[in-house]
């Protein structure tokens, strides 16, 4: 009987010891209650409590936690139904508020996030909800963080993992995207053809302008050449006329012979002539050529008889008289 009582007392002592000495692990905070009423919070470390009077109320995780948001159907502004899921990152800052301000903390956070996701996506069209995911995350984060602040929480991030429209809507969007890309390709191709045509027309314009400038310059040069040729002809005619007026009949022979030879040259170079017949006396041509030679000799003699080149002429010496003369 005495041994049983001693064993009971030993067990009671062990229980009292465990109720008195408490060790809070790192990353957690425990609330302390006195006869069921909250008194204070124990930080990580070793603590001592009076058994029966004081007890541990809630063990709160103070580390940042991750919670998955299950997939749900959301109706957009243009009545498209999409499936949305996400993830929430939150951290408890005040253990007493998280323990006593709300019941089932995680369920409350989850419902609050899902409701705000439906609100944010419901105010957007389908295209906006698919392209403005960051804006949706920001809206939901601001709303949830403000709502959970009285609970001693800090919601750090809310991310939408997937926004999945219906299959038929995805096929329609794919066809629309394909048509839009084909439209852009056709526009770019037409723009390329247009630019090529413009460049080609501009090149042809520049070519015509340059050709006209070239023709203008050629005509100017040709006119200038004809003018100089006419001046030379006039000068030659004037010189021949002067020579004739001075009584030099060989000049007219030169003039006639030159025209005579030019006429035969043109006749010989004609493309429709294979044979050249000369039904005229060659003596006339030879005589004309002889006139040209006489003119050349006369011109050479005049050049030699110029005053600066002329040597003084001595009077001839009379021959000695012959005998008996």
C-alpha positions in Angstrom: 0.0 0.0 0.0 2.8 2.4 0.9 4.7 1.6 -2.4 1.6 2.4 -4.4 1.2 5.8 -2.7 4.9 6.5 -3.3 4.5 5.7 -7.0 1.5 8.0 -7.2 3.3 10.8 -5.5 6.3 10.3 -7.9 4.1 10.5 -10.9 2.4 13.6 -9.6 5.8 15.2 -9.0 6.9 14.5 -12.6 3.7 16.0 -13.9 4.0 19.1 -11.8 7.6 19.4 -12.9 6.6 19.3 -16.6 3.8 21.8 -15.9 6.2 24.1 -14.2 9.2 24.1 -16.6 8.3 25.0 -20.1 10.7 25.4 -23.1 9.4 27.4 -26.1 11.2 26.4 -29.4 12.6 28.9 -31.8 10.1 30.3 -34.3 7.2 29.9 -32.0 5.4 32.0 -29.2 3.1 30.5 -26.6 0.3 32.4 -24.9 -0.1 32.0 -21.1 -3.5 31.8 -19.4 -4.4 32.2 -15.7 -7.5 30.3 -15.0 -8.3 30.5 -18.7 -7.6 34.2 -19.2 -4.8 35.5 -21.3 -2.0 37.1 -19.3 1.2 37.3 -21.4 3.2 35.6 -24.2 6.3 33.4 -23.8 9.2 34.0 -26.2 11.4 31.2 -27.3 13.5 29.9 -24.4 13.1 28.4 -20.9 10.1 29.5 -18.7 8.6 28.5 -15.4 4.9 28.4 -14.6 3.0 27.7 -11.5 1.0 24.6 -12.1 -2.8 24.6 -12.0 -2.8 28.5 -11.8 -1.1 29.2 -15.1 -1.3 27.2 -18.3 -0.3 27.4 -21.9 -3.1 28.7 -24.1 -2.1 28.7 -27.9 1.1 27.7 -29.6 1.6 30.2 -32.5 4.0 29.7 -35.4 5.8 33.1 -35.9 7.6 32.0 -39.1 6.5 33.0 -42.6 4.0 30.5 -43.8 2.9 29.4 -47.3 -0.7 28.4 -48.0 -2.1 27.1 -51.3 -5.3 28.7 -52.6 -7.4 25.9 -54.3 -8.7 26.3 -57.8 -12.0 28.0 -58.2 -14.3 29.2 -61.0 -14.4 32.9 -61.5 -16.6 34.9 -63.9 -15.0 37.8 -65.7 -16.6 41.1 -66.7 -17.4 39.8 -70.2 -19.0 36.6 -68.7 -16.1 34.3 -69.4 -15.6 31.5 -66.8 -12.0 30.9 -65.8 -10.3 28.6 -63.3 -8.0 30.4 -60.9 -5.6 29.2 -58.2 -2.8 30.8 -56.2 -0.5 30.9 -53.2 -0.4 33.1 -50.1 2.7 34.1 -48.0 1.9 35.4 -44.6 3.5 35.8 -41.2 2.1 36.3 -37.6 3.4 39.4 -35.9 1.2 39.4 -32.8 0.7 36.0 -31.3 -2.1 37.2 -28.9 -4.2 38.7 -31.7 -3.7 35.7 -34.0 -4.8 33.4 -31.1 -7.8 35.3 -29.8 -9.0 37.7 -32.5 -10.1 35.1 -35.0 -10.9 31.4 -34.9 -9.4 29.0 -37.4 -6.9 31.5 -38.7 -5.9 29.7 -41.9 -9.4 29.1 -43.0 -10.2 32.8 -42.5 -7.2 33.8 -44.6 -8.1 31.3 -47.3 -11.7 32.5 -47.6 -10.6 36.1 -47.6 -8.1 35.6 -50.4 -10.5 33.6 -52.6 -13.2 36.3 -52.2 -10.9 39.1 -53.2 -9.6 37.1 -56.2 -13.2 36.8 -57.5 -13.7 40.5 -56.9 -10.5 41.6 -58.7 -11.0 39.3 -61.8 -14.7 40.0 -62.0 -14.0 43.7 -62.6 -11.8 42.9 -65.6 -12.4 41.5 -69.1 -10.8 38.2 -70.1 -8.0 39.7 -72.0 -7.2 42.1 -69.1 -7.3 39.2 -66.5 -4.8 37.2 -68.6 -2.4 40.0 -69.3 -2.6 42.0 -66.1 -1.8 39.3 -63.5 0.5 41.6 -61.6 -2.2 44.1 -61.2 -4.6 41.5 -59.9 -1.9 40.3 -57.4 -1.5 43.8 -56.1 -5.2 44.5 -55.7 -5.8 41.2 -53.8 -2.7 41.8 -51.6 -3.7 45.3 -50.6 -7.3 44.2 -49.7 -6.3 41.0 -47.8 -3.4 42.7 -45.9 -5.8 45.5 -44.7 -8.4 42.9 -43.7 -6.0 40.7 -41.7 -4.2 43.5 -39.9 -6.5 43.3 -36.9 -5.6 39.6 -36.6 -1.9 40.4 -36.0 -0.9 39.2 -39.5 1.3 40.5 -42.3 0.4 39.2 -45.7 3.7 39.5 -47.7 2.7 38.2 -51.1 -0.2 36.8 -53.1 0.5 35.1 -56.4 -1.9 33.7 -58.9 -0.4 30.5 -60.2 -2.7 29.8 -63.1 -5.6 31.4 -64.9 -7.2 28.8 -67.2 -10.0 29.8 -69.5 -12.3 27.1 -71.1 -11.0 24.9 -73.9 -13.3 26.3 -76.6 -12.3 29.9 -75.5 -8.6 28.9 -75.8 -9.2 27.6 -79.3 -11.0 30.9 -80.3 -8.2 32.9 -78.8 -5.6 30.8 -80.8 -7.5 31.4 -84.0 -7.8 35.1 -83.2 -4.1 35.3 -82.5 -3.3 33.5 -85.8 -5.6 35.9 -87.7 -4.0 38.9 -86.1 -0.5 37.6 -87.0 -1.5 36.9 -90.6 -3.0 40.4 -90.7 0.3 41.9 -89.5 2.3 39.8 -91.9 0.1 41.0 -94.8 0.4 44.6 -93.7 4.2 44.3 -93.4 4.4 42.6 -96.8 2.2 45.3 -98.4 4.3 47.9 -96.8 7.4 46.3 -98.2 5.9 46.2 -101.7 4.9 49.8 -101.4 8.3 50.9 -100.2 9.9 48.9 -103.0 7.6 50.5 -105.6 8.4 54.0 -104.2 12.1 53.3 -104.4 11.8 51.9 -107.9 9.8 54.9 -109.1 12.3 57.2 -107.4 15.2 55.4 -109.1 13.5 55.6 -112.5 12.8 59.3 -111.9 16.4 60.0 -111.1 17.5 57.9 -114.1 15.2 60.0 -116.4 16.5 63.2 -114.9 20.1 62.1 -115.3 19.4 61.0 -118.9 17.8 64.3 -119.7 20.7 66.1 -118.1 23.0 64.0 -120.3 21.1 64.7 -123.4 21.0 68.4 -122.6 24.8 68.4 -122.1 25.3 66.3 -125.3 23.1 68.7 -127.3 25.0 71.6 -125.9 28.3 70.1 -126.8 27.0 69.1 -130.3 25.7 72.6 -130.9 29.0 74.1 -129.7 30.9 71.8 -132.0 28.7 72.7 -135.0 29.2 76.4 -134.1 32.9 76.0 -134.1 32.8 74.0 -137.3 30.7 76.7 -138.9 33.2 79.3 -137.7 36.0 77.3 -139.2 34.1 76.9 -142.5 33.4 80.6 -142.6 37.1 81.3 -141.8 38.2 79.0 -144.5 35.8 80.4 -147.0 36.9 83.9 -146.1 40.6 83.0 -146.6 39.8 81.4 -150.0 37.8 84.4 -151.0 40.7 86.7 -150.0 43.1 84.5 -152.0 40.9 84.6 -155.0 40.5 88.4 -154.7 44.3 88.7 -154.7 44.4 86.8 -158.0 45.5 83.4 -156.6 43.6 80.9 -158.7 45.0 77.9 -156.9 42.9 78.7 -153.8 39.7 78.0 -155.6 41.2 74.7 -156.9 42.0 73.8 -153.2 38.4 74.7 -152.2 36.8 72.7 -155.0 39.1 69.7 -154.4 38.3 69.6 -150.7 34.5 69.6 -151.3 35.1 67.0 -154.1 36.9 64.6 -151.8 34.3 65.1 -148.9 31.5 64.2 -151.3 33.3 61.1 -152.4 33.9 60.1 -148.8 30.3 60.5 -147.9 29.3 58.4 -150.9 31.7 55.7 -150.1 30.6 55.5 -146.4 26.9 55.2 -147.3 25.5 51.9 -145.8 23.3 51.1 -148.9 26.2 51.3 -151.3 28.3 48.3 -152.1 30.1 49.6 -155.2 31.1 53.2 -156.0 31.1 54.2 -159.6 33.1 57.3 -160.6 31.9 58.5 -164.0 34.1 61.5 -164.1 37.6 62.3 -165.3 40.3 61.6 -162.9 42.2 64.4 -164.4 39.9 66.9 -162.7 40.7 65.3 -159.3 44.4 65.2 -160.2 44.3 68.8 -161.2 42.6 69.8 -158.0 45.3 67.9 -156.1 47.9 69.6 -158.1 46.3 72.9 -157.1 46.5 71.9 -153.5 50.2 71.1 -154.0 50.8 74.4 -155.6 49.1 76.1 -152.6 51.3 74.2 -150.2 54.5 75.2 -152.1 53.5 78.8 -152.3 52.7 78.9 -148.5 56.1 77.2 -147.8 57.8 79.8 -150.0 56.2 82.7 -148.2 57.2 81.3 -144.8 60.8 81.1 -146.0 60.7 84.6 -147.4 59.6 86.3 -144.1 61.8 89.3 -143.3 63.3 87.9 -140.1 64.4 84.8 -142.0 65.6 86.5 -145.2 69.4 86.6 -145.8 71.1 89.7 -147.5 71.4 89.2 -151.2 74.7 90.2 -152.8 74.8 91.7 -156.3 75.9 89.3 -159.0 79.5 89.5 -160.1 79.9 90.1 -163.7 81.8 87.4 -165.6 85.2 88.4 -167.0 85.1 89.5 -170.7 86.1 86.9 -173.2 89.1 87.4 -175.4 88.3 89.0 -178.7 85.0 90.2 -177.5 
